Amino acid sequence: MISDWYITGLFLIILQTISCSNGLSMDYYAFSCPFAESMVMNTVFQALNEDPTLAAGLLRMHFHDCFIQGCDGSVLIDSTKDNTAEKDSPANLSLRGFEIIDDAKNLLEDSCPGMVSCADILAMAARDSVFFAGGPVYDIPTGRKDGRRSRIEDTINLPQPSFNASSLIRIFGKHGFSAQEMVVLSGGHTLGVARCSSFKNRLSQFDPTHEVDPSLDPSFAKFLSQKCLAGDDTAVAFDDTPNIFDNDYFNTIQRGTGLLFSDQALFNSPMIRGLVNVYSMDRALFSFDFQQAIIKMGLLDVKEGDEGEVRLNCHRIN
């Protein structure tokens, strides 16, 4: 019988091999900035103790960064008079937590000038947010360089809240993710909220030309309609525990109360419905699979060497 120790050790060896092939390593800052990870964690925990809702913001920001040009901190760059950056895309206007990345960067620049990239800080902050919210503990390799491109037109490649299961599988597949990994990463919606502008098209009162989305529980549709009378920026939680990393998101989808069309699409698809059912019953399995998928996501198209830089200010290119 294979021991748990052997399986864990084999996983770490595989991870380190993958990391090295991407120019990253588990101890990248061991000599150049040995307290980098603890400084980021302390900054994140201090901020989340004051506002736990920011955990969802940091996780979502990491996802939106990695899906566009790879995990290179491009979502942090400000627009200029000559360029509209990613963060000003409608898909990114609700991102939160930029000030936490700034606080961590300022501390690191004081201690280790020019050493720790904004992309690494964002990846570490997302990991620490998951842990703070009760999710899995996982290690990530570091050594990402910051990208020099951030353009609003690139955000067309982000998954849309109106996507069905086939579209989600296709767009995640372009980044090398399986349907199972797509479902488990969608489970990141166990944290946070969505604004009415992202789902009001499912409600007939806001679009008289359409009937209520038939996949939406009728009583939940009525609740959403009442909430969204307050305006497009009204926030509604994805599940009943929006600040806790658990598997309640999948239970929500089973009940027909998935907030976004793309959430409910996971259960509507016979091809992947079984995965929703499994994760709804097994929180430990969801946490383990999420841990592996988020590590893989953090390795998307990383920049190394002259492909990128270490920004001195996360909001602008050096």
N, C-alpha and C positions, 0 to 999 in steps of 0.2 A: 504493500500500500504506500502511495506517495505521500510524504509528510507535508503539512502546511508550510513548514520552514523551507522545504525544497521548492514548492510552488512560488512562494514569495521571493526567494532568492533568484529563481529563474526569471521571474517577471522583472526584477530590478536589473538583471544582467541585460535582458532584452531592451529595457528602457534606456540603459546607459549606452548600449550599442547604437540605438536609434539617435540618441542625443549627440553622440560623437559624430555620426554621419551628417548631422545638421550643424556642426560647428559649435554645439552647446555642450555644457557639462554640468554635473550636479554640484561642483565646487568651483564654479567659474570665478567667484569673487573671494575665494578663500584667502588670497594674499593681497589683492588690490583693495578690497573693502570688506573685511571679514564680518562686520556687523550689519551688512546691507539688509539681509532678510529680516533680522530682528527689528531693525529700525522701521522697515516698511510695516511689519506686523503690528508694532506698537502704535504707529500712526493710524493704521486702519482700525484697530480695536478701540482706540480712544474716540475716533469719529463715530464708530458704530454704537458705542455705549451711549452716546448722545442722541444718535438717530439710527436705529436699527434698519430702517427702510433703505438706507444707502447700500446695504449688502447686495440687494437686487440690482441697484444701479451700477455697481462696480463689475458684477458678473456680466451684465448685459453689455457694458462698455467693452469688456475684453472680447466678447463674442463679435460685436460689431467691428472691432479693430481687426481681428484675425480673418474675418470673411472678406475683407477688402484689402488687397495688396499684401495679405499675410499679417502676422503678428509683429507689427513694426511701429506701433504708437502713432500711426497716421491719423487716427480719430481724435487725437489730442491737439492737432495743429489748428491754429486760428486762421480764418479767412483774411485775405489782404485785398487791396484795391484791384489787384491784377488776377486774383484767384479766389473762387468760392470753395472752401474746404469741405471735407466730409461732414464735420460736426454741424454744418448749417443745412444739411439735407433734411427734408421733412421727417425722414426715418430716424434721424438722430437728435432732433430738437428736444426730445424728452429725456435724453441721457443725463444722468446725475452722478456726482462724485468727483468731478474734475478737481475740486479744491483739495481732495484727499491726496490725489496723485501729486499735486503741486506741493503740498506740505511735506510729503515724503521726499520728493526731489530736492527741495530746499535743504532738508536735513542732510541728505546724502552729498549734496554739493559742498556743504560746509565741512563734512568729514572726509570725503573722498572725491575731490573735484574731477569732473570729466570721466568718471569711471562707470557709473551705473546708468544704463539706458532707460529711457521712459517706457519703452516696450516691456522691459523686464519688470519695472515697477508696477505696470498695469497688470501683468500676468501674476505677479506675486500678490497684489492687492485683491484680485479676483479669487485666488486660492484661499487667502486669509478670510475673505468674506464668507465663502462657503463653510469654512471651519467654524467661524463665529456663529453662523446661523444654525449650527448643529449638523452640518454635512460631513462628508468624509475628509479625513486628513490625507493629504497627498503631497509628494515632493515634485518639484518641477526643475528641469535643467534650465540654466540661465546662460546668457551670452548673446541675446538678441541685440541687433543694432537697430537704431531708429531709421525709418524710411524718410525719404526727401520728397515724396509725392503725396498730396492729399487733395483730391478733386471730387466735387459733389457728384459729377456724372458717374463715378465709379460705384456709388452706393446703389445703383440700379441692380446690382448683383446680390443685395441682401434679400433674404427670404421675406415675403410679404404676408401680412396677416390674412390676406384673401386666398392664399395658396391652398390647393387641395393636396391630398397625400402624394399623388403622382408628381406634382410640381416640387413638393418638399424633397422627395426622394431624389429627383433629378438634380436639384440645386446643391443638395448636400453631397450627392454622388460626384459632382464636379470637383469637390474638394477631397475626394477619396474616402468619404464616409459611407458605411452601409446603411440600409434602412433601419436596422436595430440601433446603430449609433445615432441616427437622426432622431429616433424616438426618445432615446435617453437624453440627448442634449436638449430636446424640446422640454424635457422634464425640468430644465432650469427655471421654467415658469412656476415652479413650486415657490419661488420667491418673487414678490413684487406685484405690480399693478399694471393695467393698461388703461389708456384714456379712451373716452367714448368715440373719438374720431377714428380709432382703429377698428371698431366693431359696430358702429351705429348703422352701417349698411345692412346689417342682419335684422334690423327692426323696421317694420312697415311704416311706423309713424314718421320716420325720417327719410323714407324713400317710398312714396305712395305707389310707384310703379312696380314695386316688388312686394310679395307676401313675406311674412315673417319666415326666416330660415327654418325649414321643417325639422332640421336636426337639433334645434334649440328647444329646450324644455319650456313649455308655455308659461309656467309661473315665473321662470327665470327671465324669460323675454319681457314679461310685464315689469319685473323688478328693474331690469336694465333700462327699459323705456322711461320709467319714472326717474331713475338716477340721471339719465342723460338729458333730461329737460333743463338741467342746470348748465349745460354747455359742453362743447367738445373736449374741454380740458378736464372734465370730471373723471376722477380715477376710480376704478373698480378693481378689487383684488382678484388674482387668478384663482385662488382657492381660499379656504377658510383660515389658513395659517400662513399669511403672506410674508412673515418674517422668520419662518422656521423652514429649514431645508428638510423636507420629509417627502412622502409619496402621495400626499393628499391630492396633488394635481391630477394624478391618474384616476383617483376615485371621482373627482369632479367631472372628468370627461365621460366616465361610465354613466353618470347620472344625466348626461345631456346638458351639463352646465359649463361646458368649455367656453371660455370668454371670447376668444378669437375664432374665426372660422377655421383657421389653420390648426388650432388646438383640437376642436371637435372633429376635424378631418382625420385625426389619428385613430379615432374609434370608429368612424364611419367606413373606414377602409377595411374590408375583410382580410386583406393581405397583412396588415400590421395590427389589427385589433387584438390579436392574441398577446402581443407584447405589452399593450396597455393593461390587459388583464393580469399578466404576470407581475408587472411592476406595481400594480395596485395592491397586490397581496403580499409583496416581499420588499419591504423597505431596504433591507440589507443588500439585496441583489441590486436594486436600483442605485444605491449609494456606491457600490463597488463598480458597476458598469459605468456610472457617471464619472467616477474618478478616472477610469481608463480613457473614456472618450474626451474629457476635458484636457487631459495631458496631451493626447493626440492633436486636439485642436490647437493647443499652444505651440505646436511645432509647424503650423502651416506657413509655408513660404517665408521662413525666417531669413532675415538679412544677416550677412556676415562679411567681415573684411571691408573692402571698398564699396560694397553694395549699400552700406548705410553709414551712420555716424552715431555718436553719443551726444544727443542734444543737451546743451547747457540749460535751455529753457524748453520745457515740453510743448510750449505753445507755438514755437517757431523753429524753422530750420537754422542751423548755425550759419 
